[in-house]
Amino acid sequence: MENFRDFHVADPFGSDWHVQFKYNQNGISIRHSDSVDVGYILSSGSQTMKRVVVLHHPMLLDYTKRTGRALTDTWCSRIAAIKLTHTIAEAGDLDREFLQVSPAELAECDAEFKTWEDKWLKEHAA
């Protein structure tokens, strides 16, 4: 995913969703949740909605400790964008404002991101 801040995703029903990144924020400050909350605005035609991808902080710490992956804002935002892309493309649980990421989904999203990252580095290496 070249641009995780502004992208389009088609759902199985033929709608094209425009997804715009709005924020990456510690959930403690807004919801008293030990999480990283990544907020997006989704729009398709006249329909607009706010969705928040929730990455639980203890899960992130465990995953990054096991894998050596750096815990950064950019990484969290890309993981969240991949989760949201899958949710839309698979007609997932878009009726929920807060979309939780499970440990298995975190690993799957990170593997997808790693594939993209490796390809991008090969194409753009000096």
DAVENDA-V763826 format. One record per run of one state. SS is the DSSP state (alpha for helix, beta for strand, coil for the rest). FROM is the first residue (numbers start at 1). LEN is the number of residues. Records with the same first field share a line. If there is no record, write none. Layout:
# DAVENDA-V763826
SS->FROM-LEN ; FROM-LEN
This chain:
# DAVENDA-V763826
coil->1-5 ; 11-5 ; 32-3 ; 45-2 ; 68-5 ; 90-8 ; 101-2 ; 125-2
beta->6-5 ; 16-11 ; 35-10 ; 47-10 ; 98-3
alpha->27-5 ; 57-11 ; 73-17 ; 103-22
